[in-house]
Amino acid sequence: MFTDKIDLKDFEKQDPEYQDLLRRVLAIQADCEIGGPNLYVKHILPNAPTKLDQLIVARTAAEEMDHYRKIARLAGDIAVDVSYVLSRSNQERYVEAFRGEIQTWEDYAAFGFLIDRVGRYQLEEFIGCTYLPLARVVEDADVIREEEGHIDFGTNKTAEYAAKDEEWKARVQKAVDYWYVKGLDMFGNSKSYRSERYMYWGLKRRPNAEARQQYKDEVDALITKMGLKIPDPNKGRLFT
């Protein structure tokens, strides 16, 4: 297990596999950060139910774009230009959950509740990682705190809509069913060789299956508390 702490000046001295894995994870992270706003801003921002909701959507998008900027700077420092993710279509995103568009507020709420929560899990993987510039961004900046704010808003909105009436409850259940499996898939293949190598090099802390199960336990309890049904975890899954 690799435990050295690597700063930018020593990056090019590292094993090629370490360099490749770091470049890959930064490109994917940058794509996910900018992918969110591209999913929802077009339809959700102008159709917010209140001015406060509209402000929160705008602020959330701005924060995600700033997260992209921070990750893009790290990537650029190691010769990875991720500017291409700014103009690519949603269908070209690395992660399936970021393909398509969000057009309803129940979907936006469930996205914040479930998908932004996966984002928090992904960022937590980098806390204390062997690449110091990445660890610093996650630990010292407002990135995780802001992500928590996005999650809280989505969770509260999902619960609010689920408690409105039976029609809204059915709409929210449908949204949760859809995003639940997307969230589980975002953790990747349980038997991923690449995941093992990330852990070996100290760039991630948990195996995919362990992180997914922790996430599932967390959201299942919240879904039940909202009076909703826990979706079938295997229906429509791409990865197991």
Stockholm file with secondary structure:
# STOCKHOLM 1.0

chainA/1-240         MFTDKIDLKDFEKQDPEYQDLLRRVLAIQADCEIGGPNLYVKHILPNAPTKLDQLIVARTAAEEMDHYRKIARLAGDIAVDVSYVLSRSNQERYVEAFRGEIQTWEDYAAFGFLIDRVGRYQLEEFIGCTYLPLARVVEDADVIREEEGHIDFGTNKTAEYAAKDEEWKARVQKAVDYWYVKGLDMFGNSKSYRSERYMYWGLKRRPNAEARQQYKDEVDALITKMGLKIPDPNKGRLFT
#=GR chainA/1-240 SS CCCCCBCGGGGGGSCHHHHHHHHHHHHHHHHHHHHHHHHHHHHHTTTCSSHHHHHHHHHHHHHHHHHHHHHHHHHHHTTCCCGGGGTSCGGGCSSGGGSSCCCSHHHHHHIIIIIHHHHHHHHHTTTTCSBHHHHHHHHHSSHHHHHHHHHHHHHHHHHHHHTTCHHHHHHHHHHHHHHHHHHHHTTCCTTCHHHHHHHHTTSCSSCHHHHHHHHHHHHHHHHHHTTCCCCCTTTTCSCC
#=GC SS_cons         CCCCCBCGGGGGGSCHHHHHHHHHHHHHHHHHHHHHHHHHHHHHTTTCSSHHHHHHHHHHHHHHHHHHHHHHHHHHHTTCCCGGGGTSCGGGCSSGGGSSCCCSHHHHHHIIIIIHHHHHHHHHTTTTCSBHHHHHHHHHSSHHHHHHHHHHHHHHHHHHHHTTCHHHHHHHHHHHHHHHHHHHHTTCCTTCHHHHHHHHTTSCSSCHHHHHHHHHHHHHHHHHHTTCCCCCTTTTCSCC
//
